[in-house]
Amino acid sequence: MILVNTEYIPDKELELLGMVKGQSIRAKHVGRDIGNMLKNLVGGELTSYTEMMNESRALATKRMVEEAEGLGADAVINIRYNSSQIMQGAAEILVYGTAVKFK
């Protein structure tokens, strides 16, 4: 499966199959949250949050690819990621794009 954030793939004629998406919502671990609050006072990267968001992005992308494969897609173009806070301590990652088949 080819995944790109462009509107086309060079040298490929595309048949549009439709929009596909994947989503993941993750909550912070209370123990890590306390450690990150302390780190916030002195500065530096909040590595456990970075790890949580990376895992969530990977899961959302996997779900989008599975949806595209279900449509018989060869690629997903024009991929975009969005994140938002759902509630205190929980974040959503949404990834979406256009599933295409090569002609």
N, CA, C and O atoms as CSV, one atom per row, in Angstrom:
chain,resi,resn,atom,element,x,y,z
A,1,MET,N,N,0.866,-1.182,0.000
A,1,MET,CA,C,0.000,0.000,0.000
A,1,MET,C,C,0.902,1.230,0.000
A,1,MET,O,O,1.792,1.366,0.839
A,2,ILE,N,N,0.655,2.121,-0.953
A,2,ILE,CA,C,1.391,3.380,-1.023
A,2,ILE,C,C,0.589,4.432,-0.265
A,2,ILE,O,O,-0.618,4.564,-0.466
A,3,LEU,N,N,1.259,5.174,0.602
A,3,LEU,CA,C,0.630,6.231,1.386
A,3,LEU,C,C,1.369,7.535,1.106
A,3,LEU,O,O,2.575,7.625,1.336
A,4,VAL,N,N,0.658,8.542,0.613
A,4,VAL,CA,C,1.283,9.831,0.314
A,4,VAL,C,C,0.381,10.977,0.755
A,4,VAL,O,O,-0.834,10.822,0.875
A,5,ASN,N,N,1.004,12.133,0.993
A,5,ASN,CA,C,0.206,13.306,1.348
A,5,ASN,C,C,0.049,14.254,0.157
A,5,ASN,O,O,-0.312,15.419,0.329
A,6,THR,N,N,0.318,13.755,-1.043
A,6,THR,CA,C,0.128,14.533,-2.258
A,6,THR,C,C,-1.184,14.130,-2.926
A,6,THR,O,O,-1.791,13.124,-2.561
A,7,GLU,N,N,-1.616,14.925,-3.909
A,7,GLU,CA,C,-2.878,14.658,-4.582
A,7,GLU,C,C,-2.728,13.692,-5.745
A,7,GLU,O,O,-3.714,13.361,-6.403
A,8,TYR,N,N,-1.521,13.238,-6.004
A,8,TYR,CA,C,-1.272,12.326,-7.110
A,8,TYR,C,C,-0.028,11.490,-6.811
A,8,TYR,O,O,0.725,11.779,-5.882
A,9,ILE,N,N,0.165,10.465,-7.605
A,9,ILE,CA,C,1.373,9.648,-7.548
A,9,ILE,C,C,1.991,9.726,-8.944
A,9,ILE,O,O,1.344,9.358,-9.925
A,10,PRO,N,N,3.226,10.199,-9.045
A,10,PRO,CA,C,3.836,10.375,-10.362
A,10,PRO,C,C,3.749,9.101,-11.215
A,10,PRO,O,O,3.955,7.991,-10.723
A,11,ASP,N,N,3.444,9.287,-12.487
A,11,ASP,CA,C,3.382,8.207,-13.481
A,11,ASP,C,C,2.280,7.186,-13.220
A,11,ASP,O,O,2.337,6.076,-13.750
A,12,LYS,N,N,1.284,7.536,-12.419
A,12,LYS,CA,C,0.168,6.623,-12.149
A,12,LYS,C,C,-1.143,7.316,-12.500
A,12,LYS,O,O,-1.378,8.463,-12.119
A,13,GLU,N,N,-1.989,6.605,-13.229
A,13,GLU,CA,C,-3.335,7.086,-13.483
A,13,GLU,C,C,-4.224,6.480,-12.403
A,13,GLU,O,O,-4.193,5.271,-12.176
A,14,LEU,N,N,-5.010,7.311,-11.743
A,14,LEU,CA,C,-5.739,6.887,-10.552
A,14,LEU,C,C,-7.243,6.855,-10.760
A,14,LEU,O,O,-7.820,7.714,-11.427
A,15,GLU,N,N,-7.856,5.851,-10.176
A,15,GLU,CA,C,-9.317,5.770,-10.069
A,15,GLU,C,C,-9.653,6.018,-8.604
A,15,GLU,O,O,-9.200,5.282,-7.728
A,16,LEU,N,N,-10.446,7.050,-8.338
A,16,LEU,CA,C,-10.799,7.390,-6.958
A,16,LEU,C,C,-11.836,6.412,-6.425
A,16,LEU,O,O,-12.846,6.151,-7.077
A,17,LEU,N,N,-11.582,5.870,-5.234
A,17,LEU,CA,C,-12.514,4.937,-4.603
A,17,LEU,C,C,-13.313,5.579,-3.478
A,17,LEU,O,O,-14.403,5.112,-3.147
A,18,GLY,N,N,-12.789,6.629,-2.897
A,18,GLY,CA,C,-13.499,7.315,-1.822
A,18,GLY,C,C,-12.613,7.606,-0.623
A,18,GLY,O,O,-11.466,7.166,-0.549
A,19,MET,N,N,-13.169,8.352,0.305
A,19,MET,CA,C,-12.435,8.724,1.502
A,19,MET,C,C,-12.345,7.546,2.463
A,19,MET,O,O,-13.300,6.788,2.633
A,20,VAL,N,N,-11.187,7.408,3.083
A,20,VAL,CA,C,-10.986,6.407,4.132
A,20,VAL,C,C,-10.411,7.121,5.345
A,20,VAL,O,O,-9.782,8.172,5.222
A,21,LYS,N,N,-10.634,6.539,6.518
A,21,LYS,CA,C,-10.147,7.175,7.743
A,21,LYS,C,C,-9.804,6.129,8.789
A,21,LYS,O,O,-10.245,4.982,8.724
A,22,GLY,N,N,-9.021,6.551,9.732
A,22,GLY,CA,C,-8.692,5.738,10.899
A,22,GLY,C,C,-8.659,6.651,12.106
A,22,GLY,O,O,-8.389,7.846,11.981
A,23,GLN,N,N,-8.931,6.097,13.264
A,23,GLN,CA,C,-9.052,6.907,14.468
A,23,GLN,C,C,-8.518,6.134,15.662
A,23,GLN,O,O,-8.638,4.911,15.731
A,24,SER,N,N,-7.935,6.854,16.589
A,24,SER,CA,C,-7.495,6.263,17.846
A,24,SER,C,C,-7.641,7.307,18.945
A,24,SER,O,O,-7.270,8.467,18.769
A,25,ILE,N,N,-8.179,6.885,20.062
A,25,ILE,CA,C,-8.315,7.773,21.224
A,25,ILE,C,C,-7.549,7.130,22.366
A,25,ILE,O,O,-7.767,5.963,22.695
A,26,ARG,N,N,-6.666,7.884,22.957
A,26,ARG,CA,C,-5.832,7.374,24.048
A,26,ARG,C,C,-5.950,8.281,25.262
A,26,ARG,O,O,-6.110,9.496,25.147
A,27,ALA,N,N,-5.867,7.653,26.426
A,27,ALA,CA,C,-5.865,8.392,27.688
A,27,ALA,C,C,-4.483,8.300,28.313
A,27,ALA,O,O,-3.754,7.330,28.105
A,28,LYS,N,N,-4.139,9.309,29.070
A,28,LYS,CA,C,-2.857,9.339,29.748
A,28,LYS,C,C,-2.873,8.406,30.963
A,28,LYS,O,O,-3.903,8.230,31.613
A,29,HIS,N,N,-1.740,7.827,31.249
A,29,HIS,CA,C,-1.542,6.999,32.437
A,29,HIS,C,C,-1.310,7.935,33.625
A,29,HIS,O,O,-0.462,8.824,33.550
A,30,VAL,N,N,-2.043,7.749,34.705
A,30,VAL,CA,C,-1.976,8.667,35.851
A,30,VAL,C,C,-0.555,8.777,36.393
A,30,VAL,O,O,-0.097,9.879,36.695
A,31,GLY,N,N,0.141,7.663,36.519
A,31,GLY,CA,C,1.523,7.701,37.024
A,31,GLY,C,C,2.434,8.518,36.132
A,31,GLY,O,O,3.243,9.310,36.614
A,32,ARG,N,N,2.301,8.322,34.830
A,32,ARG,CA,C,3.110,9.098,33.880
A,32,ARG,C,C,2.708,10.565,33.912
A,32,ARG,O,O,3.550,11.449,33.758
A,33,ASP,N,N,1.429,10.818,34.112
A,33,ASP,CA,C,0.933,12.191,34.123
A,33,ASP,C,C,1.564,12.984,35.261
A,33,ASP,O,O,1.922,14.148,35.081
A,34,ILE,N,N,1.702,12.370,36.418
A,34,ILE,CA,C,2.324,13.049,37.567
A,34,ILE,C,C,3.781,13.375,37.249
A,34,ILE,O,O,4.255,14.478,37.520
A,35,GLY,N,N,4.483,12.400,36.669
A,35,GLY,CA,C,5.881,12.636,36.281
A,35,GLY,C,C,6.008,13.730,35.243
A,35,GLY,O,O,6.937,14.536,35.296
A,36,ASN,N,N,5.088,13.764,34.304
A,36,ASN,CA,C,5.128,14.793,33.266
A,36,ASN,C,C,4.793,16.172,33.814
A,36,ASN,O,O,5.315,17.173,33.323
A,37,MET,N,N,3.927,16.242,34.828
A,37,MET,CA,C,3.626,17.539,35.445
A,37,MET,C,C,4.887,18.094,36.106
A,37,MET,O,O,5.158,19.292,36.024
A,38,LEU,N,N,5.665,17.211,36.769
A,38,LEU,CA,C,6.912,17.657,37.389
A,38,LEU,C,C,7.914,18.095,36.325
A,38,LEU,O,O,8.598,19.105,36.493
A,39,LYS,N,N,8.001,17.340,35.232
A,39,LYS,CA,C,8.932,17.676,34.156
A,39,LYS,C,C,8.530,19.001,33.513
A,39,LYS,O,O,9.387,19.755,33.052
A,40,ASN,N,N,7.242,19.280,33.481
A,40,ASN,CA,C,6.762,20.530,32.907
A,40,ASN,C,C,7.315,21.732,33.669
A,40,ASN,O,O,7.484,22.807,33.094
A,41,LEU,N,N,7.592,21.557,34.939
A,41,LEU,CA,C,8.134,22.646,35.748
A,41,LEU,C,C,9.570,22.994,35.367
A,41,LEU,O,O,9.962,24.160,35.401
A,42,VAL,N,N,10.353,21.977,35.005
A,42,VAL,CA,C,11.774,22.201,34.693
A,42,VAL,C,C,12.056,22.238,33.199
A,42,VAL,O,O,13.143,22.643,32.787
A,43,GLY,N,N,11.102,21.827,32.388
A,43,GLY,CA,C,11.273,21.859,30.940
A,43,GLY,C,C,11.784,20.543,30.392
A,43,GLY,O,O,12.236,19.679,31.143
A,44,GLY,N,N,11.710,20.397,29.090
A,44,GLY,CA,C,12.176,19.194,28.418
A,44,GLY,C,C,11.038,18.462,27.739
A,44,GLY,O,O,9.863,18.778,27.926
A,45,GLU,N,N,11.421,17.474,26.944
A,45,GLU,CA,C,10.425,16.704,26.205
A,45,GLU,C,C,9.662,15.767,27.131
A,45,GLU,O,O,10.246,15.127,28.005
A,46,LEU,N,N,8.373,15.696,26.932
A,46,LEU,CA,C,7.514,14.778,27.681
A,46,LEU,C,C,7.466,13.478,26.878
A,46,LEU,O,O,6.526,13.236,26.122
A,47,THR,N,N,8.485,12.653,27.053
A,47,THR,CA,C,8.684,11.483,26.192
A,47,THR,C,C,7.545,10.476,26.269
A,47,THR,O,O,7.235,9.830,25.269
A,48,SER,N,N,6.918,10.329,27.421
A,48,SER,CA,C,5.812,9.365,27.499
A,48,SER,C,C,4.614,9.844,26.680
A,48,SER,O,O,3.890,9.027,26.112
A,49,TYR,N,N,4.399,11.159,26.612
A,49,TYR,CA,C,3.327,11.688,25.762
A,49,TYR,C,C,3.682,11.534,24.291
A,49,TYR,O,O,2.827,11.195,23.472
A,50,THR,N,N,4.945,11.783,23.955
A,50,THR,CA,C,5.398,11.609,22.579
A,50,THR,C,C,5.184,10.163,22.152
A,50,THR,O,O,4.692,9.900,21.055
A,51,GLU,N,N,5.551,9.240,23.009
A,51,GLU,CA,C,5.370,7.808,22.731
A,51,GLU,C,C,3.890,7.471,22.566
A,51,GLU,O,O,3.515,6.731,21.657
A,52,MET,N,N,3.051,8.014,23.449
A,52,MET,CA,C,1.617,7.755,23.373
A,52,MET,C,C,1.044,8.259,22.047
A,52,MET,O,O,0.249,7.565,21.413
A,53,MET,N,N,1.437,9.448,21.630
A,53,MET,CA,C,0.915,10.013,20.381
A,53,MET,C,C,1.435,9.253,19.168
A,53,MET,O,O,0.696,9.057,18.204
A,54,ASN,N,N,2.699,8.821,19.199
A,54,ASN,CA,C,3.251,8.028,18.094
A,54,ASN,C,C,2.508,6.702,17.953
A,54,ASN,O,O,2.181,6.287,16.840
A,55,GLU,N,N,2.240,6.037,19.074
A,55,GLU,CA,C,1.491,4.774,19.039
A,55,GLU,C,C,0.081,4.992,18.513
A,55,GLU,O,O,-0.426,4.193,17.726
A,56,SER,N,N,-0.541,6.063,18.946
A,56,SER,CA,C,-1.896,6.369,18.516
A,56,SER,C,C,-1.937,6.679,17.020
A,56,SER,O,O,-2.848,6.238,16.320
A,57,ARG,N,N,-0.952,7.437,16.528
A,57,ARG,CA,C,-0.870,7.749,15.094
A,57,ARG,C,C,-0.690,6.484,14.267
A,57,ARG,O,O,-1.322,6.319,13.224
A,58,ALA,N,N,0.188,5.583,14.743
A,58,ALA,CA,C,0.427,4.319,14.029
A,58,ALA,C,C,-0.841,3.462,13.977
A,58,ALA,O,O,-1.140,2.864,12.944
A,59,LEU,N,N,-1.578,3.401,15.073
A,59,LEU,CA,C,-2.811,2.615,15.110
A,59,LEU,C,C,-3.874,3.223,14.190
A,59,LEU,O,O,-4.557,2.494,13.470
A,60,ALA,N,N,-4.017,4.540,14.209
A,60,ALA,CA,C,-4.994,5.201,13.344
A,60,ALA,C,C,-4.642,4.972,11.871
A,60,ALA,O,O,-5.528,4.738,11.049
A,61,THR,N,N,-3.348,5.041,11.541
A,61,THR,CA,C,-2.914,4.801,10.155
A,61,THR,C,C,-3.205,3.371,9.744
A,61,THR,O,O,-3.668,3.127,8.630
A,62,LYS,N,N,-2.939,2.423,10.635
A,62,LYS,CA,C,-3.216,1.008,10.350
A,62,LYS,C,C,-4.707,0.807,10.058
A,62,LYS,O,O,-5.065,0.077,9.134
A,63,ARG,N,N,-5.557,1.439,10.829
A,63,ARG,CA,C,-7.006,1.313,10.638
A,63,ARG,C,C,-7.446,1.928,9.303
A,63,ARG,O,O,-8.328,1.394,8.630
A,64,MET,N,N,-6.825,3.053,8.926
A,64,MET,CA,C,-7.141,3.664,7.641
A,64,MET,C,C,-6.725,2.738,6.490
A,64,MET,O,O,-7.477,2.559,5.533
A,65,VAL,N,N,-5.531,2.154,6.586
A,65,VAL,CA,C,-5.038,1.242,5.551
A,65,VAL,C,C,-5.969,0.032,5.429
A,65,VAL,O,O,-6.280,-0.398,4.318
A,66,GLU,N,N,-6.409,-0.513,6.549
A,66,GLU,CA,C,-7.334,-1.654,6.515
A,66,GLU,C,C,-8.636,-1.294,5.806
A,66,GLU,O,O,-9.173,-2.101,5.047
A,67,GLU,N,N,-9.141,-0.093,6.046
A,67,GLU,CA,C,-10.363,0.352,5.373
A,67,GLU,C,C,-10.111,0.487,3.868
A,67,GLU,O,O,-10.958,0.102,3.061
A,68,ALA,N,N,-8.958,1.030,3.492
A,68,ALA,CA,C,-8.610,1.182,2.071
A,68,ALA,C,C,-8.454,-0.178,1.401
A,68,ALA,O,O,-8.914,-0.368,0.275
A,69,GLU,N,N,-7.814,-1.123,2.080
A,69,GLU,CA,C,-7.664,-2.474,1.527
A,69,GLU,C,C,-9.028,-3.129,1.312
A,69,GLU,O,O,-9.217,-3.875,0.352
A,70,GLY,N,N,-9.959,-2.854,2.193
A,70,GLY,CA,C,-11.313,-3.385,2.050
A,70,GLY,C,C,-12.015,-2.880,0.794
A,70,GLY,O,O,-12.918,-3.535,0.272
A,71,LEU,N,N,-11.597,-1.717,0.314
A,71,LEU,CA,C,-12.149,-1.165,-0.926
A,71,LEU,C,C,-11.367,-1.632,-2.157
A,71,LEU,O,O,-11.742,-1.321,-3.288
A,72,GLY,N,N,-10.281,-2.379,-1.935
A,72,GLY,CA,C,-9.447,-2.832,-3.047
A,72,GLY,C,C,-8.448,-1.782,-3.508
A,72,GLY,O,O,-8.003,-1.817,-4.655
A,73,ALA,N,N,-8.092,-0.856,-2.639
A,73,ALA,CA,C,-7.189,0.239,-3.003
A,73,ALA,C,C,-5.744,-0.224,-3.152
A,73,ALA,O,O,-5.300,-1.170,-2.503
A,74,ASP,N,N,-5.031,0.470,-4.022
A,74,ASP,CA,C,-3.591,0.281,-4.175
A,74,ASP,C,C,-2.809,1.327,-3.395
A,74,ASP,O,O,-1.633,1.134,-3.085
A,75,ALA,N,N,-3.477,2.446,-3.078
A,75,ALA,CA,C,-2.802,3.547,-2.400
A,75,ALA,C,C,-3.826,4.432,-1.712
A,75,ALA,O,O,-5.025,4.352,-1.976
A,76,VAL,N,N,-3.320,5.283,-0.816
A,76,VAL,CA,C,-4.134,6.343,-0.218
A,76,VAL,C,C,-3.372,7.637,-0.461
A,76,VAL,O,O,-2.204,7.768,-0.094
A,77,ILE,N,N,-4.052,8.588,-1.083
A,77,ILE,CA,C,-3.423,9.870,-1.389
A,77,ILE,C,C,-4.017,10.971,-0.520
A,77,ILE,O,O,-5.054,10.798,0.121
A,78,ASN,N,N,-3.323,12.116,-0.518
A,78,ASN,CA,C,-3.800,13.310,0.180
A,78,ASN,C,C,-4.081,13.039,1.660
A,78,ASN,O,O,-5.091,13.492,2.199
A,79,ILE,N,N,-3.184,12.302,2.308
A,79,ILE,CA,C,-3.362,11.920,3.713
A,79,ILE,C,C,-3.166,13.132,4.622
A,79,ILE,O,O,-2.244,13.926,4.436
A,80,ARG,N,N,-4.039,13.250,5.590
A,80,ARG,CA,C,-3.974,14.322,6.585
A,80,ARG,C,C,-4.185,13.728,7.978
A,80,ARG,O,O,-4.945,12.777,8.161
A,81,TYR,N,N,-3.492,14.315,8.952
A,81,TYR,CA,C,-3.640,13.926,10.355
A,81,TYR,C,C,-4.221,15.090,11.133
A,81,TYR,O,O,-3.941,16.255,10.851
A,82,ASN,N,N,-5.033,14.748,12.116
A,82,ASN,CA,C,-5.629,15.751,12.984
A,82,ASN,C,C,-5.617,15.196,14.407
A,82,ASN,O,O,-5.870,14.010,14.620
A,83,SER,N,N,-5.328,16.042,15.358
A,83,SER,CA,C,-5.405,15.602,16.761
A,83,SER,C,C,-6.221,16.616,17.545
A,83,SER,O,O,-6.227,17.809,17.242
A,84,SER,N,N,-6.904,16.113,18.551
A,84,SER,CA,C,-7.703,16.995,19.397
A,84,SER,C,C,-7.862,16.367,20.769
A,84,SER,O,O,-7.778,15.151,20.936
A,85,GLN,N,N,-8.091,17.224,21.736
A,85,GLN,CA,C,-8.353,16.755,23.095
A,85,GLN,C,C,-9.837,16.424,23.193
A,85,GLN,O,O,-10.692,17.264,22.911
A,86,ILE,N,N,-10.130,15.194,23.596
A,86,ILE,CA,C,-11.520,14.751,23.724
A,86,ILE,C,C,-12.089,15.171,25.075
A,86,ILE,O,O,-13.199,15.694,25.174
A,87,MET,N,N,-11.301,14.929,26.100
A,87,MET,CA,C,-11.649,15.290,27.475
A,87,MET,C,C,-10.342,15.466,28.223
A,87,MET,O,O,-9.276,15.206,27.665
A,88,GLN,N,N,-10.397,15.892,29.449
A,88,GLN,CA,C,-9.180,16.067,30.233
A,88,GLN,C,C,-8.414,14.748,30.288
A,88,GLN,O,O,-8.916,13.752,30.808
A,89,GLY,N,N,-7.202,14.750,29.751
A,89,GLY,CA,C,-6.361,13.554,29.828
A,89,GLY,C,C,-6.536,12.563,28.692
A,89,GLY,O,O,-5.944,11.484,28.737
A,90,ALA,N,N,-7.330,12.887,27.668
A,90,ALA,CA,C,-7.525,11.962,26.544
A,90,ALA,C,C,-7.429,12.731,25.227
A,90,ALA,O,O,-7.973,13.826,25.088
A,91,ALA,N,N,-6.724,12.130,24.264
A,91,ALA,CA,C,-6.536,12.765,22.959
A,91,ALA,C,C,-6.972,11.827,21.844
A,91,ALA,O,O,-6.869,10.606,21.963
A,92,GLU,N,N,-7.457,12.416,20.765
A,92,GLU,CA,C,-7.865,11.663,19.587
A,92,GLU,C,C,-6.907,11.977,18.451
A,92,GLU,O,O,-6.518,13.128,18.250
A,93,ILE,N,N,-6.532,10.945,17.713
A,93,ILE,CA,C,-5.810,11.111,16.457
A,93,ILE,C,C,-6.744,10.633,15.360
A,93,ILE,O,O,-7.289,9.531,15.438
A,94,LEU,N,N,-6.928,11.452,14.347
A,94,LEU,CA,C,-7.732,11.092,13.186
A,94,LEU,C,C,-6.842,11.227,11.960
A,94,LEU,O,O,-6.179,12.248,11.778
A,95,VAL,N,N,-6.825,10.205,11.124
A,95,VAL,CA,C,-6.102,10.261,9.858
A,95,VAL,C,C,-7.093,9.945,8.751
A,95,VAL,O,O,-7.929,9.053,8.891
A,96,TYR,N,N,-6.997,10.682,7.647
A,96,TYR,CA,C,-7.916,10.443,6.538
A,96,TYR,C,C,-7.228,10.747,5.218
A,96,TYR,O,O,-6.252,11.494,5.159
A,97,GLY,N,N,-7.754,10.158,4.177
A,97,GLY,CA,C,-7.212,10.376,2.846
A,97,GLY,C,C,-8.162,9.789,1.815
A,97,GLY,O,O,-9.265,9.354,2.146
A,98,THR,N,N,-7.725,9.781,0.568
A,98,THR,CA,C,-8.537,9.264,-0.520
A,98,THR,C,C,-7.956,7.946,-1.017
A,98,THR,O,O,-6.808,7.892,-1.460
A,99,ALA,N,N,-8.748,6.895,-0.941
A,99,ALA,CA,C,-8.328,5.581,-1.439
A,99,ALA,C,C,-8.393,5.600,-2.962
A,99,ALA,O,O,-9.363,6.090,-3.542
A,100,VAL,N,N,-7.354,5.064,-3.610
A,100,VAL,CA,C,-7.299,5.024,-5.078
A,100,VAL,C,C,-6.837,3.660,-5.558
A,100,VAL,O,O,-6.162,2.914,-4.849
A,101,LYS,N,N,-7.220,3.370,-6.770
A,101,LYS,CA,C,-6.781,2.146,-7.447
A,101,LYS,C,C,-6.037,2.587,-8.699
A,101,LYS,O,O,-6.424,3.564,-9.341
A,102,PHE,N,N,-4.970,1.871,-9.051
A,102,PHE,CA,C,-4.228,2.200,-10.261
A,102,PHE,C,C,-4.980,1.694,-11.476
A,102,PHE,O,O,-5.486,0.572,-11.472
A,103,LYS,N,N,-5.058,2.520,-12.529
A,103,LYS,CA,C,-5.709,2.112,-13.780
A,103,LYS,C,C,-4.733,1.348,-14.635
A,103,LYS,O,O,-5.082,0.914,-15.732
